[in-house]
Structures are given as C-alpha cells and as structure tokens.
C-alpha cells in the first residue's frame, strides 16, 4: 500500500476517527463509507474500493453501490465498476449519479450505444447526458456526411434521421437531413426539415442560406434572394465579403442613389458572369460603378455598359463610397432588371486569331465541348464528366469538336490522342477573353454546368448545358430552357449519375440538326 507523503499528521480528524472506529469494529458501515469516501477524494481509489465494497455487501443501498462503482471506475477496474453500478441501478433505475457514471464507463470504452441507453431513462436533461447524446448524434451525422459526399443520399438521410432520433433538438441534424432530401428532389420534405432546423435555431445563417437555395430552385426569387443575403455569414463564403474592410458594405434596403459603388466579385466565375447583367441598371441610379473581378475576366468585362473601369481583386480603391457584392444586385434592383439582351462581346483582335486556328479544321459544323470545370467547385465531382462519356457524339459526320478548356484531365488525354476530330487549344486559352473569342466562332457549345455555359449564354450563343439530377438553383426545375439565357437549352439527368441517357438524347438532337 502506498505511503502517504504527508504522513499521518496530514490526515483530517474525521479520517482518523473512521480508522479508530474500524479498529473497534472492522465491519462498521458508516466508518467504511467515511474512510472510503475520504480516500477516493484524496486520489487513492484502489484503497477506497476495497473498503467501499465491504460496506456495499453489508448495506447494498443505491448510494453505497454507486460510490463503490465510482471508486472502481476511478481505479480503472472497468469490469468491477460496471458490476457495482448496474447493481445500483437495479435498486433505483432513476439514480442519476449511477447512470452518468455508467455512461462515462461505456463512453471510455467506445460503447456509445450502451452509454446513451444508460442515461436515457428520464435523465436527458442532465449536462453530462446532454453531452453524451450530442456525441452519439455527431457520430450519426459524421456517417451521414460521408454518405452524402459519396452521393448516397438515401443512406445519408437514414443516418441523419438516426441522429435526430437521438437528439431531436439538434438543428444541424435537421439541416443536413434537409440537404439530403433536397438532393433527392423531395423538396416539400426538405423545406419542412429546414423549417425544423430554424425553429430550433432561428439565428442559423447556414440554414437560412440553404433554405434560400431551395426557394430559388423552386422559382421563388423574391424571398429566395432576400434570404440569400445570409450567405455573407456562412463560414465557407464569408471571405468573399471581408476583402475591403475600409469600405462600408451595402445593407439590404439601403439606397445607392448618387453613391460611388464598387461591385465586388464572389464565388465562381460563372456567378460573376451571370450577375454583371445588372450593372447597366445599377449605373442608371448610382454616381459611378467600378467592377472588381479576377484578372482573367477583365477582357470580357472591359466594355460592359455603365462600368467606369474594371479593377483586380487586390487593387487598392480610393474613389468609392460603398461596396456591394455582385450577387446581391437582384435583391437591390429586382430580377426584372437582369432581363437584358446579350451583354458580353468578344474582342475583335482575338476573334481573327481563333478564326484562323479553326480554319485549319475540315469543313463542317464546329461544336465546342466542356466536360470538366474548376476542381475547387463544391460539386465538381458530380458535374464534371470524363471526356470518354462524349464518345458517342464523336461519330457525328462532318463535325469538328473543340475541347474548350485550358486543361484536360489525365484520363481525357487517351480520348484526345485517339480521336482525329477533336481539337484542343489548351494553354492557348490564356483568359476568358480568349474563350469568348473561340466560342464566337463555334456553331454550338455542349457543356457541363460550368462558367463556359454562362459565358456562351451571356454572349447569346447556342449552348446546350448538361445538368445533374439535383441542379444548381439557377436552372430551376423540369424546364428545358433558361430565363437567364434565351439561347440555352438544358439537358437534365433523369436519375443521379445518369449521363448516358443525357448524351444519348444530345446525340439524337444533333442528328436532327444535320
């Protein structure tokens, strides 16, 4: 038995008294409990357990059994601790201290289901029980997230529902469930799940933002764009709105009349291309409009009506009064202000160069292909398609295909090497102005949901856009056309991952145009 470093003199009088009682009566339950409890508090659980189990055998009350279990648990003797704590709960199954201790034992041995069961009998209000329940729910959520990112939405839904079954008041579980339901196009159920999340946490910006995307997808643009402002407080997007802290940021409902405005870029290139359509209407009410954009986009925005100049994302700005994110313009101006004719034109000095390049191709139709976009896109794995998937189209006679991308994936090079009717400009596409000039010389662009689709649409060029089963909000539902781009035709997956059916339909439509 270890020696107390402080010696006998350090023992409290009550402890000495308990020892004296035990000398007179070795089986005195009060003395055994008193000394055992004192030793447990002093960090000597093994000694305490030996005394306490003797007391518990003589007087098996719930308090004595629970304290004995606690001592064995502190000593690391899990099997013995479980035995005593179970006995305590057999005496009183609502004894909170025993339930929490037993849950702690199970948790330490990764038996979370048993841990949750141990504290489920009317004790979920206890902080320790709450923490354990949240931990178990987090495991279901983590499992669901893995399934979600693997595209297994029904399985993800089941995991999120298990999390809600464990912790019904966990707002994040309801929001994740809503996302999984939305991806299955069960939109009414998804909206109900978003509402459940917001009923629990009305201040959850991520849930309000996610709900806005569903509203926009279903065509409720007014309410959708109002809630869309909550994107500014979502962690993954917040960096878009903190770039220029020295300039005041526009607030919803604030007038911009007579103000010098800096319209800032955000999110992806396609988002910026789509929403600069509102700049002429903005310039009609503001004193001046400066557009911020990444440098590869400057060439396509250099002659936008109403824009005094285009600046880089890092360029200093000293002559503006207010910043407004480009995707907030529909809320400020109303979506009808974006109903404009084609608003991006190619630069003539670039057009002739790409015209000369294409003139070295055989006669016939010139069809652009885009099979993949930026790998940083949140849903790139869903929207990007191996070039080999387009091979049924390559048999079209009297057609030259152009892969309108600056880069090709490694697996796409096998197709490029084997096909004699695909041209690939590659790195010669130095910026978006080059892409615009090349697109202007094609008869048709067939593309996945990438910024190239937006560019062709903004130029008023024929473009067929391939959409995933759960499309981005801007393409709405079911329809084959787009109110944003009159020259665009939409092809939708009939089931998640089914590009084969989409390509087959495109092949039929190409043949009818011959």
C-alpha positions as CSV (number, residue, x, y, z in Angstrom):
1,X,0.0,0.0,0.0
2,X,1.5,3.4,-0.9
3,X,2.7,5.6,1.8
4,X,1.0,9.0,2.3
5,X,3.8,11.5,1.6
6,X,2.4,13.9,4.1
7,X,2.4,11.2,6.8
8,X,-0.2,10.6,9.5
9,X,-0.2,14.2,10.6
10,X,-1.8,15.3,7.4
11,X,-4.9,13.1,7.9
12,X,-8.0,15.0,8.8
13,X,-9.6,14.3,12.2
14,X,-12.6,12.7,10.6
15,X,-10.4,10.2,8.8
16,X,-8.5,9.4,12.0
17,X,-11.9,8.9,13.6
18,X,-13.0,6.5,10.9
19,X,-9.8,4.5,11.4
20,X,-10.4,4.4,15.1
21,X,-13.9,3.1,14.6
22,X,-12.7,0.4,12.3
23,X,-10.2,-0.8,14.9
24,X,-13.1,-1.3,17.2
25,X,-15.5,-2.7,14.6
26,X,-13.9,-3.7,11.2
27,X,-17.4,-4.0,9.6
28,X,-18.8,-0.6,10.7
29,X,-20.6,0.5,7.5
30,X,-20.5,4.3,8.4
31,X,-16.8,4.1,9.1
32,X,-16.1,2.1,5.9
33,X,-18.1,4.6,3.9
34,X,-16.5,7.6,5.6
35,X,-12.9,6.4,5.2
36,X,-13.6,5.0,1.7
37,X,-15.0,8.3,0.6
38,X,-12.1,10.3,2.1
39,X,-9.6,8.1,0.3
40,X,-11.4,8.4,-3.0
41,X,-11.4,12.2,-2.7
42,X,-7.6,12.1,-2.0
43,X,-6.9,10.2,-5.2
44,X,-6.5,6.7,-3.7
45,X,-9.3,4.9,-5.4
46,X,-8.0,1.3,-5.1
47,X,-7.8,1.6,-1.3
48,X,-11.2,3.2,-1.3
49,X,-12.7,0.5,-3.5
50,X,-11.6,-2.2,-1.1
51,X,-13.3,-0.5,1.8
52,X,-16.4,0.5,-0.1
53,X,-17.2,-2.9,-1.5
54,X,-17.2,-4.3,2.1
55,X,-19.7,-1.6,3.1
56,X,-21.8,-2.3,0.0
57,X,-22.0,-6.0,0.7
58,X,-23.3,-5.2,4.2
59,X,-25.6,-2.4,3.2
60,X,-26.5,-2.5,-0.6
61,X,-28.2,0.9,-0.8
62,X,-28.1,2.7,-4.1
63,X,-25.8,5.4,-2.7
64,X,-23.3,2.8,-1.3
65,X,-23.3,0.7,-4.5
66,X,-22.9,3.8,-6.7
67,X,-19.9,5.1,-4.6
68,X,-18.3,1.7,-4.8
69,X,-18.7,1.7,-8.6
70,X,-17.2,5.2,-8.8
71,X,-14.2,4.0,-6.8
72,X,-13.6,1.0,-9.1
73,X,-14.1,3.3,-12.2
74,X,-11.5,5.7,-10.9
75,X,-9.1,2.9,-10.3
76,X,-9.5,1.8,-13.9
77,X,-11.2,-1.5,-13.0
78,X,-13.9,-1.3,-15.6
79,X,-15.5,-4.8,-15.2
80,X,-15.9,-4.4,-11.4
81,X,-17.1,-0.8,-11.8
82,X,-19.8,-1.9,-14.3
83,X,-21.0,-4.7,-11.9
84,X,-21.4,-2.3,-8.9
85,X,-23.1,0.5,-11.0
86,X,-25.5,-1.9,-12.6
87,X,-26.4,-3.2,-9.1
88,X,-27.1,0.5,-8.0
89,X,-29.4,1.0,-11.0
90,X,-31.2,-2.3,-10.2
91,X,-32.0,-0.8,-6.8
92,X,-33.1,2.6,-8.3
93,X,-33.1,2.8,-12.1
94,X,-33.6,6.6,-12.0
95,X,-30.4,7.2,-9.9
96,X,-28.7,9.9,-11.9
97,X,-25.2,9.6,-10.4
98,X,-25.0,5.9,-11.2
99,X,-26.4,6.4,-14.7
100,X,-23.9,9.1,-15.5
101,X,-21.0,7.1,-14.1
102,X,-22.1,4.0,-16.1
103,X,-22.4,6.1,-19.2
104,X,-18.9,7.5,-18.6
105,X,-17.6,4.0,-18.3
106,X,-19.2,2.9,-21.6
107,X,-18.1,6.1,-23.3
108,X,-14.4,5.5,-22.3
109,X,-14.6,2.0,-23.9
110,X,-16.3,3.3,-27.1
111,X,-19.7,1.8,-26.3
112,X,-21.7,4.9,-27.1
113,X,-25.0,3.0,-27.7
114,X,-24.7,1.5,-24.2
115,X,-23.8,4.9,-22.9
116,X,-26.8,6.5,-24.3
117,X,-29.0,3.7,-23.0
118,X,-27.6,4.2,-19.5
119,X,-28.8,7.7,-19.3
120,X,-31.9,7.6,-21.4
121,X,-34.4,6.8,-18.5
122,X,-35.6,10.4,-18.0
123,X,-32.2,11.8,-17.4
124,X,-31.5,13.5,-20.8
125,X,-31.8,16.9,-19.1
126,X,-28.5,16.4,-17.2
127,X,-25.5,18.2,-18.7
128,X,-23.4,15.0,-18.9
129,X,-26.3,13.2,-20.5
130,X,-26.7,16.0,-23.0
131,X,-23.1,15.9,-24.0
132,X,-23.2,12.2,-24.5
133,X,-26.3,12.4,-26.5
134,X,-24.8,15.1,-28.7
135,X,-21.7,12.9,-29.2
136,X,-23.7,9.9,-30.3
137,X,-25.7,12.2,-32.6
138,X,-22.5,13.5,-34.0
139,X,-21.4,10.0,-34.9
140,X,-24.6,9.5,-37.0
141,X,-24.1,13.0,-38.6
142,X,-20.5,12.2,-39.5
143,X,-21.5,8.9,-41.0
144,X,-24.3,10.7,-42.9
145,X,-21.9,13.3,-44.2
146,X,-19.6,10.6,-45.6
147,X,-22.6,9.0,-47.4
148,X,-23.7,12.4,-48.6
149,X,-20.4,13.3,-50.1
150,X,-20.3,9.8,-51.7
151,X,-23.6,10.7,-53.4
152,X,-25.6,8.1,-51.4
153,X,-28.5,10.4,-50.4
154,X,-31.0,7.8,-49.2
155,X,-28.4,6.3,-46.9
156,X,-27.3,9.7,-45.7
157,X,-30.9,10.6,-45.0
158,X,-31.2,7.4,-42.8
159,X,-28.2,8.4,-40.8
160,X,-29.4,12.0,-40.3
161,X,-32.7,10.6,-39.1
162,X,-30.9,8.4,-36.6
163,X,-29.1,11.5,-35.3
164,X,-32.5,13.3,-34.9
165,X,-33.9,10.2,-33.1
166,X,-31.1,10.5,-30.6
167,X,-31.1,14.4,-30.3
168,X,-34.3,15.8,-31.7
169,X,-33.2,19.4,-30.8
170,X,-30.0,19.3,-32.8
171,X,-30.6,21.9,-35.5
172,X,-27.6,20.8,-37.6
173,X,-29.1,17.3,-38.0
174,X,-32.3,18.7,-39.3
175,X,-30.4,21.0,-41.8
176,X,-28.3,18.1,-43.0
177,X,-31.4,16.0,-43.4
178,X,-32.9,18.8,-45.5
179,X,-29.9,18.9,-47.7
180,X,-30.1,15.1,-48.3
181,X,-33.9,15.3,-49.1
182,X,-33.3,18.2,-51.5
183,X,-30.7,16.3,-53.4
184,X,-33.4,13.6,-53.9
185,X,-35.8,16.3,-55.2
186,X,-38.1,15.7,-52.3
187,X,-38.5,19.4,-52.0
188,X,-41.5,19.7,-49.7
189,X,-39.9,17.4,-47.2
190,X,-36.6,19.3,-47.5
191,X,-38.4,22.6,-46.8
192,X,-40.1,21.1,-43.7
193,X,-36.7,20.0,-42.5
194,X,-35.1,23.4,-43.0
195,X,-38.1,24.9,-41.1
196,X,-37.5,22.5,-38.3
197,X,-33.8,23.5,-38.1
198,X,-34.8,27.2,-38.0
199,X,-37.5,26.6,-35.3
200,X,-34.7,25.2,-33.1
201,X,-32.1,27.9,-34.0
202,X,-33.7,30.9,-35.7
203,X,-30.3,32.6,-36.0
204,X,-28.7,29.9,-38.0
205,X,-27.3,31.7,-41.1
206,X,-26.3,28.4,-42.8
207,X,-29.8,27.1,-42.6
208,X,-31.3,30.3,-43.9
209,X,-28.8,30.3,-46.8
210,X,-29.6,26.7,-47.6
211,X,-33.3,27.4,-47.5
212,X,-32.8,30.3,-49.9
213,X,-31.2,28.0,-52.4
214,X,-34.3,25.8,-52.3
215,X,-36.6,28.8,-52.7
216,X,-34.6,30.0,-55.7
217,X,-34.6,26.5,-57.2
218,X,-38.4,26.4,-57.0
219,X,-38.8,29.8,-58.6
220,X,-39.5,32.0,-55.5
221,X,-36.9,34.6,-56.5
222,X,-38.1,37.4,-54.3
223,X,-38.0,35.5,-51.0
224,X,-35.0,33.4,-52.2
225,X,-32.8,36.4,-52.9
226,X,-33.9,38.0,-49.6
227,X,-32.7,35.0,-47.6
228,X,-29.7,34.7,-50.0
229,X,-28.1,37.6,-48.1
230,X,-27.4,35.2,-45.2
231,X,-24.6,33.7,-47.3
232,X,-22.5,36.6,-46.1
233,X,-22.3,35.0,-42.7
234,X,-21.7,31.4,-43.8
235,X,-18.2,30.4,-42.8
236,X,-17.2,28.9,-46.2
237,X,-18.3,32.0,-48.1
238,X,-17.5,34.7,-45.6
239,X,-14.1,35.5,-47.1
240,X,-16.0,36.9,-50.2
241,X,-17.3,39.8,-48.1
242,X,-14.4,40.8,-45.9
243,X,-11.9,41.7,-48.6
244,X,-12.2,45.5,-48.3
245,X,-12.9,46.3,-44.6
246,X,-12.1,50.0,-45.2
247,X,-15.2,50.5,-47.3
248,X,-18.7,50.3,-45.9
249,X,-20.7,47.4,-47.1
250,X,-24.2,47.7,-48.6
251,X,-27.0,46.6,-46.4
252,X,-30.3,45.2,-47.7
253,X,-32.8,48.1,-48.1
254,X,-30.1,50.8,-48.3
255,X,-30.3,53.2,-51.2
256,X,-27.3,53.5,-53.5
257,X,-28.6,56.6,-55.4
258,X,-25.8,59.0,-56.1
259,X,-23.2,56.8,-54.4
260,X,-19.9,55.7,-56.0
261,X,-20.1,51.9,-55.9
262,X,-17.5,49.1,-56.0
263,X,-19.3,45.9,-57.1
264,X,-17.2,43.0,-55.8
265,X,-16.8,39.6,-57.3
266,X,-17.8,36.5,-55.3
267,X,-17.9,32.7,-55.5
268,X,-17.2,31.3,-59.0
269,X,-16.5,32.8,-62.4
270,X,-20.0,31.7,-63.6
271,X,-21.6,33.6,-60.8
272,X,-19.9,36.8,-61.8
273,X,-20.6,36.4,-65.5
274,X,-24.3,35.8,-64.7
275,X,-24.8,38.7,-62.4
276,X,-22.9,41.5,-64.2
277,X,-26.0,41.7,-66.3
278,X,-27.4,44.0,-63.6
279,X,-24.6,46.6,-63.9
280,X,-26.3,48.8,-66.5
281,X,-29.4,49.1,-64.3
282,X,-27.2,49.9,-61.3
283,X,-25.2,52.5,-63.2
284,X,-28.5,54.3,-64.0
285,X,-29.0,55.1,-60.3
286,X,-25.5,55.3,-58.9
287,X,-23.0,58.1,-59.4
288,X,-20.4,55.6,-60.8
289,X,-19.8,51.9,-60.9
290,X,-16.4,50.1,-60.6
291,X,-16.3,46.4,-61.1
292,X,-13.9,44.2,-59.2
293,X,-13.0,40.9,-60.9
294,X,-10.1,38.4,-61.1
295,X,-7.7,39.4,-63.8
296,X,-8.6,36.6,-66.3
297,X,-12.1,38.1,-66.6
298,X,-11.1,41.7,-67.3
299,X,-11.1,41.2,-71.0
300,X,-14.8,40.1,-71.2
301,X,-15.9,42.9,-68.9
302,X,-13.9,45.8,-70.3
303,X,-16.8,47.3,-72.3
304,X,-19.8,46.5,-70.1
305,X,-22.3,49.4,-70.3
306,X,-22.2,51.7,-67.3
307,X,-19.0,50.4,-65.8
308,X,-16.3,53.1,-65.4
309,X,-13.5,50.6,-65.0
310,X,-12.6,47.1,-64.0
311,X,-10.1,46.5,-61.2
312,X,-8.4,43.5,-59.8
313,X,-9.3,41.8,-56.5
314,X,-6.2,43.1,-54.9
315,X,-6.1,46.6,-56.4
316,X,-6.5,49.5,-54.0
317,X,-9.6,51.5,-54.3
318,X,-9.8,55.2,-53.2
319,X,-12.7,56.6,-55.0
320,X,-15.7,54.5,-54.0
321,X,-18.2,55.1,-51.2
322,X,-19.8,51.6,-50.8
323,X,-19.2,48.0,-51.7
324,X,-22.0,45.7,-52.9
325,X,-21.4,42.0,-53.8
326,X,-22.4,41.2,-57.4
327,X,-24.9,38.5,-56.4
328,X,-26.8,41.0,-54.2
329,X,-27.8,43.1,-57.2
330,X,-31.1,41.1,-57.9
331,X,-32.2,42.0,-54.3
332,X,-31.3,45.7,-54.8
333,X,-32.7,46.1,-58.3
334,X,-35.3,43.3,-58.8
335,X,-34.7,40.3,-61.1
336,X,-36.5,42.1,-64.0
337,X,-33.6,44.4,-64.2
338,X,-31.5,41.5,-65.3
339,X,-33.7,40.7,-68.4
340,X,-31.2,42.2,-70.9
341,X,-30.0,41.2,-74.4
342,X,-26.6,39.5,-74.8
343,X,-24.2,41.7,-72.8
344,X,-20.7,40.2,-73.4
345,X,-19.0,40.6,-76.8
346,X,-15.7,39.1,-78.0
347,X,-12.7,41.2,-78.6
348,X,-12.2,41.6,-82.4
349,X,-8.4,41.3,-82.2
350,X,-8.8,37.9,-80.6
351,X,-11.5,36.7,-82.9
352,X,-9.4,36.7,-86.0
353,X,-6.7,34.6,-84.3
354,X,-9.1,31.9,-83.3
355,X,-10.9,32.1,-86.7
356,X,-7.6,31.4,-88.4
357,X,-6.9,28.5,-86.0
358,X,-10.3,26.9,-86.7
359,X,-10.0,27.4,-90.4
360,X,-7.3,24.7,-90.4
361,X,-10.1,22.2,-89.5
362,X,-12.0,20.2,-92.0
363,X,-15.3,21.8,-93.3
364,X,-18.4,21.1,-91.3
365,X,-20.0,22.0,-88.0
366,X,-17.8,23.2,-85.2
367,X,-19.0,22.0,-81.9
368,X,-17.4,23.0,-78.6
369,X,-17.2,20.6,-75.7
370,X,-16.6,21.4,-72.0
371,X,-16.5,18.2,-69.9
372,X,-15.0,19.5,-66.6
373,X,-14.7,22.7,-64.6
374,X,-12.7,24.0,-61.7
375,X,-11.8,21.2,-59.3
376,X,-12.4,23.7,-56.4
377,X,-16.1,23.7,-57.1
378,X,-18.1,22.1,-54.3
379,X,-20.0,19.8,-56.6
380,X,-17.3,19.3,-59.2
381,X,-17.3,15.5,-58.9
382,X,-20.9,15.4,-59.8
383,X,-20.9,17.9,-62.7
384,X,-17.6,17.0,-64.4
385,X,-17.8,14.2,-66.9
386,X,-14.9,12.1,-68.4
387,X,-14.4,13.1,-72.0
388,X,-14.9,9.4,-72.9
389,X,-18.6,9.8,-72.0
390,X,-19.0,12.1,-75.0
391,X,-17.5,9.5,-77.4
392,X,-21.0,8.5,-78.9
393,X,-21.2,12.1,-80.1
394,X,-17.8,12.0,-81.8
395,X,-19.1,9.7,-84.5
396,X,-21.2,12.6,-85.9
397,X,-20.1,13.1,-89.5
398,X,-18.9,16.4,-90.9
399,X,-18.2,17.9,-87.5
400,X,-15.1,19.1,-85.7
401,X,-15.2,19.1,-81.9
402,X,-13.2,21.6,-79.8
403,X,-12.5,20.9,-76.2
404,X,-12.9,24.5,-74.9
405,X,-10.8,24.1,-71.8
406,X,-7.3,25.3,-70.8
407,X,-6.6,22.0,-69.1
408,X,-7.6,18.4,-69.7
409,X,-7.7,15.7,-67.0
410,X,-5.2,12.9,-67.3
411,X,-7.8,10.3,-68.2
412,X,-9.1,12.6,-71.0
413,X,-5.8,12.5,-72.9
414,X,-6.4,9.0,-74.1
415,X,-9.5,10.2,-75.9
416,X,-7.8,13.3,-77.3
417,X,-4.9,11.1,-78.6
418,X,-7.2,8.6,-80.3
419,X,-9.8,10.9,-81.8
420,X,-9.0,12.7,-85.1
421,X,-11.9,15.1,-85.0
422,X,-11.2,16.8,-81.6
423,X,-9.1,19.9,-81.4
424,X,-7.7,21.1,-78.0
425,X,-6.4,24.7,-77.6
426,X,-5.1,24.0,-74.1
427,X,-3.0,26.7,-72.6
428,X,-3.5,29.0,-75.6
429,X,-6.8,29.9,-73.8
430,X,-5.0,32.4,-71.7
431,X,-8.0,34.1,-70.2
432,X,-11.8,34.4,-70.5
433,X,-11.5,36.8,-73.5
434,X,-9.7,34.1,-75.4
435,X,-12.5,31.7,-74.5
436,X,-15.2,34.2,-75.6
437,X,-13.4,34.8,-79.0
438,X,-13.2,31.0,-79.6
439,X,-16.8,30.4,-78.6
440,X,-17.9,33.1,-81.1
441,X,-16.6,31.0,-83.9
442,X,-18.4,27.8,-83.0
443,X,-21.8,26.7,-84.1
444,X,-22.7,25.2,-80.7
445,X,-21.3,24.6,-77.3
446,X,-22.1,21.4,-75.3
447,X,-21.0,21.8,-71.8
448,X,-21.5,20.7,-68.2
449,X,-22.6,23.2,-65.7
450,X,-19.5,25.4,-65.8
451,X,-18.7,29.1,-66.3
452,X,-18.3,28.4,-70.0
453,X,-22.1,27.8,-70.1
454,X,-22.7,31.2,-68.5
455,X,-20.3,32.9,-70.9
456,X,-21.9,31.4,-74.0
457,X,-25.3,32.3,-72.7
458,X,-24.2,35.9,-71.9
459,X,-23.0,36.2,-75.5
460,X,-26.3,34.9,-76.9
461,X,-24.6,31.8,-78.5
462,X,-26.2,28.4,-78.9
463,X,-25.3,26.4,-75.8
464,X,-26.6,23.0,-74.5
465,X,-26.0,22.6,-70.8
466,X,-25.9,19.3,-69.0
467,X,-27.4,19.3,-65.5
468,X,-27.1,16.9,-62.6
469,X,-30.3,15.3,-61.2
470,X,-30.3,17.9,-58.5
471,X,-29.4,21.0,-60.4
472,X,-27.9,24.3,-59.3
473,X,-30.7,26.7,-58.2
474,X,-30.4,29.0,-61.2
475,X,-31.6,26.3,-63.6
476,X,-34.9,25.9,-61.8
477,X,-36.8,22.6,-62.3
478,X,-38.0,20.5,-65.2
479,X,-37.9,23.1,-67.9
480,X,-35.6,22.8,-70.9
481,X,-34.9,26.5,-71.3
482,X,-33.4,29.1,-69.1
483,X,-35.0,32.5,-68.3
484,X,-31.5,33.8,-67.7
485,X,-30.1,32.8,-71.1
486,X,-32.6,32.6,-74.0
487,X,-30.0,30.8,-76.3
488,X,-29.5,28.0,-73.8
489,X,-31.1,24.5,-73.8
490,X,-31.0,22.4,-70.7
491,X,-30.5,18.6,-70.5
492,X,-31.2,17.1,-67.2
493,X,-30.2,13.8,-65.7
494,X,-33.2,11.5,-65.2
495,X,-31.5,9.9,-62.2
496,X,-28.4,10.7,-60.2
497,X,-25.2,10.0,-62.2
498,X,-27.1,9.0,-65.4
499,X,-25.1,10.9,-68.1
500,X,-25.6,8.0,-70.6
501,X,-29.3,9.0,-71.2
502,X,-28.4,12.6,-71.4
503,X,-25.7,12.0,-74.0
504,X,-28.0,9.7,-76.0
505,X,-30.6,12.5,-76.2
506,X,-28.0,15.0,-77.3
507,X,-26.8,12.7,-80.0
508,X,-30.4,12.4,-81.3
509,X,-30.8,16.2,-81.3
510,X,-27.5,16.7,-83.1
511,X,-28.6,14.3,-85.9
512,X,-31.9,16.1,-86.4
513,X,-29.9,19.4,-86.9
514,X,-27.8,17.9,-89.7
